[in-house]
Amino acid sequence: MTTDHGVPRLRAITRPLAEAPDLVSLADPEHPLLWLRDDRGCVGVGEILRLTFTGPTRFRDAAAQWRRIAEAAVIDDPVRLPGTGLVALGAFAFADRSAAESVLVVPRILVARHRTSWWITEVSCADAPATSAPLRPEARPQGSWPGTAFGASPTDPRAGAADEPDRETHSDAVAAYLDGVREAGRRISEGEAEKIVLARQLGGTIPRDADLRIPLRRLADRYLDCWTFAVDGLVGASPETLVRSTSGAVSARVLAGTRARHPEDAKRDARARDELLTSAKEQHEHAFAVQSVVTALSPYVRELHTSEEPFTLRLPNVWHLATDLGASLGERSSALELVGALHPTAAVAGTPTSAAVAAIDELEPFDRGRYSGAVGWIDAEGDGEWVIALRCAQVSPADPGTGERAVVASAGGGIVAGSDPEHELGETVSKLRPITEAFAP
Ligand SMILES: C=C(O[C@H]1C=CC=C(C(=O)O)[C@@H]1O)C(=O)O
C-alpha cells in the first residue's frame, strides 16, 4: 500500500449523488466524523488512514506528509468541487507542548454536499482492485442520550456546579480562573503583554454508548453561522474561520470582543450589541486579533483586504465583534501551511504571541488539548477550510473500568487593560452555553 518512499498510496473515487441524505444520521454515533454548516458539509464513515503529529512542528509535518500522500494518490473525481477527491479531516492541539495528539483522518467513505451538489467518495489502497461504484453508507437509528450536567472542572465534575458566576463562593477551579485573570491583568499593566487569552474548563461524563449525533444535531440546528464539527472526539460549533482556501481564494473571519445575548429582551439585547460596537476596550482587543491574522497571512497572499469596520456577529448565545478578510493566494501554499502560519492568533493566545503563550502556560492550570487549536479539512489540491476549535468539548475514549467517557468543555476570553475578572467569568459562561446546552440531557 506504500510507495518506495513509504508514503501510503490511496485511491479516491468520487461520484455525484442523486439523492440528498441527512449527513448527521450517517455519522458513527460514538465516533462521528463530521463537518457541517447549513448547505455545506461532509460526513466520514470508517477510517482508512490516520496520521498523528505532536510538538512545535505538528502543522509543518502534517502539511508535508499530506502533500506527499496527495501526490502519490490516484484520484478519479469528475465532480471537482471543494472537498471532492481525496480529503482528510483534522484536529490540531493548541500548544506546542500539549500531550494531546494532532490528527489527520482519511475516512473510508465520505458523503458530502456543497450547496445543491452532493457526492460520495470512496477511498481504498491503490494496489487493491478498484470497485465500480462507492459503497453507500446507511443511516443508523438514533441511540440513547442521557447527556451530562457539567461540573465546575474536569477534576471536580459535581453536576450542576458549572455555571454559577453569581454564587458567593466559587469552586476552586473558578477561583483559580479568577486569580489567573487578575494576574494576567497585573502583567498587562506592567507591560509584559498587551492581551492574554485565559480559558477555563468544565468536566462531565457520558456513557460509552451515548449517541454523539444528538448534541451534534442540536449544534448544527442552532448555530447556523458556525461550523459544527466532530473529529476524533472533538465536538463543537465554531464561529471563527481561521482560514478557507479554495481555488486560489483565501478568506478568514476574525472574532474578538464579546457580549452575552439577551434574546428574551430586545432592548437589552440591542444595548449589549451597541455597547460592544462602541467600547474602546473591545475595539482595542479586536484590533489585536485582526492585526495578528493580517501579519501572519501577508507573506502568503496578495490583495489582502478586510471589512472596513468590525461588524457585530449575532449568535444565539453571544454578540461578537467580527472582521472578514479576503485575499488571493500568492504562491501554492496549502490550507494546512496557512493554518500553521496563522496559529495561534491573538483571538486565542494574545499579543505579543510569545509573551501571551508563556503567560497561558503559567496561568492556566491545565493542558488545553485541541481546544483553541485548529479543526477542519484538506483535499489533495491543498484546498481546505479550518476553524479555530472554539465552543467545543473533547470526548475521551471510554474508561475500561467504568465504561464512561470523560467530556471536557473549554472556553476563554481576551484579557486586556481594564478587564474585569467577574465580567470575564460571565463571558466564559456564555461561550460555554453551546456545549452545556447541546450536551444537556
Ligand atoms: C477564546 C474564545 O473566544 C475567542 C473568540 C471570540 C471572542 C473572544 C473574546 O471576546 O475574548 C475570544 O478571543 C473562546 O470562545 O473560548
The ligand as an ORCA input file, in Angstrom:
! r2SCAN-3c Opt
* xyz 0 1
  C     -11.289     32.170     23.278
  C     -12.567     32.152     22.920
  O     -13.108     33.091     22.106
  C     -12.320     33.974     21.342
  C     -13.101     34.250     20.122
  C     -14.025     35.251     20.072
  C     -14.083     36.217     21.091
  C     -13.170     36.204     22.103
  C     -13.207     37.255     23.155
  O     -14.062     38.152     23.086
  O     -12.446     37.187     24.106
  C     -12.045     35.235     22.140
  O     -10.915     35.884     21.633
  C     -13.483     31.076     23.342
  O     -14.621     31.049     22.872
  O     -13.064     30.205     24.114
*
